[in-house]
Amino acid sequence: MSALLRTRRFPPLNALRAFEAAARHLNFRLAADELGVTQGAVAQQVRHLEDVVEVQLFRRLPRGLALTREGLEYFSSVQRALQIISDATDALGQRPTVLAVSTTPSFASKWLIPRLADFGRLHPDIEVRVIADERLASFRADGVDIAIRLSKPPFPAGLAAELLAPLDIFAVASPKLLDGGPPIRTPADLSMHALLHDAHDLWPEFIEKLGGKGQADPTKGPRFSQSLLAIDAAVAGQGIALTSEPLVERDIAEGRLRRVFDFSFPMSLGFYVVFPQAHAHSEALQAMRRWLFAQYGKA
């Protein structure tokens, strides 16, 4: 290392990242949301950086921040430097870009994975890692780039969210059950069949909205921890499940399931494509986002 490099001051990288995010948002809280740390941690890192460079970088205002003249000049240089580091790291080696996609096990099994080969064909340079968990994944702690979440607005600050698929709930059963068992024409006929429950427990609301309150017991029948298990049980002819279009469109198209009633009711929830706003420039993330909406016919 040259003598010149040894004598230069190099502020801590975390302090520079905290300063860059705070300067871009002019808000410690939004910077903290982006970086996945507390607001106090960002403020402390910025104060430490100001001590290191011996210059005041921000003016603290009652409703946010303002860059000083020195801070504005420093922000421009720091932003360029961090981008150079990021670009150099991305170019290191010839490894494929890894994109971590988080979603529920049911959505992964019934909708995403059957289509994923098409994404690989279109984007052979992007290696997809699917994280399927009922637990809400953390973008920072779990290394998630983009998520398909069953949720509803409002979403946390710093996240972009777009509705991929609304959630309309309807009943399905196997053709074997519908053709060979007791007929199902009215809500009361549900009492002759097993009702398959998942963790959402929507049968009481479904029967009530169908106009059959008191005509069938909405609590009877086996229970499953995940929607995909209740759907698989319905395919096997074990009863009637409640579901939504994204989870059973292939089973219906290929004759494994049929709708029981010409009735569905909308939920306030939906499947949303969610990602950190700070990562919106990622080409791999945007490729996945565009592909998801194209697959759902919304491109």
NUKOL-30670 format. One record per residue (C-alpha): x, y, z. Coordinates in steps of 0.5 Angstrom, whole numbers, padded with zeros to 4 digits, always signed. Layout:
BEGIN
XYZ/...
END
This chain:
BEGIN
+0000+0000+0000/+0003+0007-0002/+0004+0012+0004/-0001+0017+0001/-0006+0011+0002/-0004+0010+0009/-0004+0017+0011/-0011+0018+0008/-0018+0018+0012/-0022+0013+0010/-0029+0014+0014/-0033+0007+0016/-0037+0004+0010/-0043+0004+0015/-0043+0011+0016/-0042+0013+0009/-0048+0008+0007/-0052+0011+0013/-0050+0018+0010/-0052+0017+0003/-0059+0014+0005/-0060+0020+0010/-0058+0025+0004/-0062+0022-0001/-0069+0021+0003/-0067+0028+0007/-0070+0023+0013/-0067+0019+0018/-0073+0015+0019/-0074+0013+0012/-0066+0012+0011/-0067+0007+0017/-0073+0003+0014/-0068+0002+0007/-0062+0000+0011/-0066-0005+0016/-0063-0001+0022/-0066+0004+0027/-0067+0011+0026/-0062+0012+0032/-0057+0008+0029/-0057+0012+0023/-0057+0018+0027/-0051+0016+0031/-0047+0014+0024/-0048+0020+0021/-0046+0024+0027/-0040+0019+0027/-0038+0021+0020/-0039+0028+0022/-0034+0027+0027/-0029+0024+0023/-0029+0029+0017/-0030+0035+0022/-0035+0038+0018/-0043+0039+0019/-0046+0035+0014/-0054+0036+0015/-0058+0042+0018/-0063+0038+0023/-0070+0041+0022/-0076+0040+0026/-0079+0036+0020/-0073+0033+0017/-0066+0035+0014/-0063+0039+0010/-0056+0038+0007/-0050+0044+0008/-0046+0046+0002/-0041+0042+0004/-0046+0036+0006/-0049+0037-0001/-0042+0036-0005/-0040+0030+0000/-0046+0027-0002/-0045+0027-0009/-0038+0024-0009/-0040+0019-0004/-0046+0017-0008/-0041+0016-0014/-0036+0012-0010/-0041+0007-0007/-0044+0006-0014/-0037+0004-0016/-0036-0001-0011/-0043-0004-0012/-0041-0004-0020/-0034-0007-0018/-0037-0012-0014/-0043-0014-0019/-0037-0015-0024/-0033-0019-0020/-0032-0026-0023/-0037-0028-0028/-0043-0031-0023/-0050-0031-0025/-0054-0026-0021/-0058-0029-0016/-0065-0027-0014/-0068-0029-0008/-0076-0029-0009/-0080-0030-0002/-0087-0032-0002/-0092-0037+0001/-0091-0045+0000/-0098-0045-0003/-0097-0040-0008/-0090-0042-0009/-0092-0050-0010/-0099-0048-0014/-0097-0042-0018/-0090-0040-0018/-0086-0046-0019/-0090-0049-0025/-0088-0043-0029/-0081-0042-0027/-0078-0046-0032/-0080-0040-0037/-0077-0035-0033/-0070-0039-0033/-0071-0040-0041/-0072-0032-0042/-0067-0030-0037/-0061-0036-0036/-0056-0031-0033/-0061-0030-0027/-0061-0035-0022/-0067-0036-0018/-0068-0038-0010/-0075-0039-0008/-0076-0038-0001/-0083-0041+0001/-0085-0040+0008/-0091-0038+0012/-0087-0033+0016/-0086-0026+0013/-0079-0026+0011/-0075-0020+0012/-0072-0017+0006/-0065-0015+0009/-0065-0020+0015/-0067-0026+0010/-0063-0023+0004/-0070-0023+0000/-0070-0019-0006/-0077-0019-0008/-0083-0022-0005/-0090-0024-0007/-0094-0023-0001/-0102-0024+0001/-0103-0018+0004/-0106-0011+0004/-0105-0004+0004/-0102+0000+0007/-0095-0003+0007/-0088+0000+0011/-0085+0006+0008/-0079+0004+0003/-0083-0001+0000/-0086-0001-0007/-0092-0006-0007/-0097-0007-0013/-0103-0012-0014/-0101-0018-0018/-0108-0022-0016/-0114-0020-0012/-0117-0025-0008/-0124-0028-0010/-0126-0034-0005/-0130-0040-0008/-0131-0047-0007/-0128-0053-0011/-0128-0061-0011/-0126-0066-0015/-0130-0069-0021/-0130-0075-0018/-0133-0073-0011/-0138-0068-0015/-0141-0074-0020/-0141-0079-0015/-0143-0077-0008/-0149-0073-0006/-0151-0067-0010/-0149-0060-0008/-0154-0055-0011/-0155-0051-0005/-0151-0049+0002/-0155-0054+0006/-0152-0060+0001/-0145-0058+0004/-0147-0062+0010/-0147-0068+0007/-0139-0067+0005/-0133-0066+0009/-0131-0059+0009/-0123-0058+0008/-0120-0052+0012/-0114-0049+0012/-0111-0043+0017/-0115-0038+0014/-0121-0041+0016/-0126-0038+0011/-0132-0043+0011/-0136-0039+0016/-0136-0033+0012/-0137-0037+0006/-0143-0040+0008/-0146-0034+0011/-0145-0030+0004/-0147-0036+0000/-0154-0035+0004/-0153-0041+0008/-0152-0039+0015/-0155-0045+0020/-0156-0050+0014/-0149-0053+0014/-0144-0053+0020/-0138-0049+0018/-0133-0052+0023/-0133-0059+0021/-0128-0063+0017/-0121-0064+0017/-0116-0058+0018/-0109-0057+0015/-0104-0052+0016/-0103-0049+0009/-0108-0048+0003/-0104-0053-0001/-0105-0059+0003/-0113-0057+0003/-0113-0056-0004/-0109-0063-0005/-0114-0066-0001/-0120-0064-0005/-0116-0066-0011/-0116-0073-0008/-0123-0073-0007/-0123-0072+0001/-0128-0066+0001/-0129-0059-0001/-0124-0053-0001/-0124-0046-0001/-0119-0043-0005/-0117-0037-0010/-0116-0037-0018/-0108-0037-0017/-0108-0043-0013/-0112-0048-0017/-0113-0045-0024/-0108-0051-0027/-0112-0056-0023/-0119-0053-0026/-0116-0053-0033/-0113-0060-0033/-0120-0063-0030/-0117-0065-0023/-0122-0060-0020/-0129-0056-0021/-0132-0050-0018/-0138-0052-0013/-0142-0046-0014/-0142-0040-0019/-0141-0036-0013/-0135-0032-0010/-0133-0027-0005/-0128-0022-0006/-0123-0021+0000/-0119-0015+0002/-0113-0018+0002/-0109-0020-0005/-0103-0022-0008/-0098-0016-0008/-0091-0016-0011/-0087-0012-0006/-0080-0010-0006/-0075-0005-0003/-0076+0002-0007/-0068+0003-0006/-0067-0003-0010/-0072-0002-0016/-0066+0000-0021/-0064-0008-0020/-0065-0011-0027/-0066-0018-0025/-0071-0015-0020/-0075-0011-0025/-0074-0017-0030/-0078-0022-0025/-0083-0016-0024/-0085-0016-0031/-0085-0023-0032/-0090-0024-0026/-0095-0019-0029/-0094-0022-0036/-0095-0029-0033/-0102-0026-0030/-0104-0023-0036/-0103-0016-0034/-0096-0014-0038/
END
